[in-house]
Amino acid sequence: MKPLHVICAVVGGAIAGAAVGLLCAPEKGSETRRKIARVLREKGICLKKDKMEELVDEIEEQLENI
């Protein structure tokens, strides 16, 4: 297996795992999104609410296609 394929598999697995964890979380979605936004702001990334909704929708679509 090529190293690039291994790296892509690891990154893809991490993203999928994070998405499943977020979608299966016991907290309300709004609370989870608020926490995600706070962490992103601490890292210097600012997402508005509509962008966060788009991100959640995209993750949800990816999980449905698996």
Buried (B, 14 or more C-beta within 10 A) or exposed (E): EEEEEEEEEEEEEEEBEEBEEBEEEEEEEEEBBBEBBEEBEEEEEEBEEEEBEEBBEEBEEEEEEE
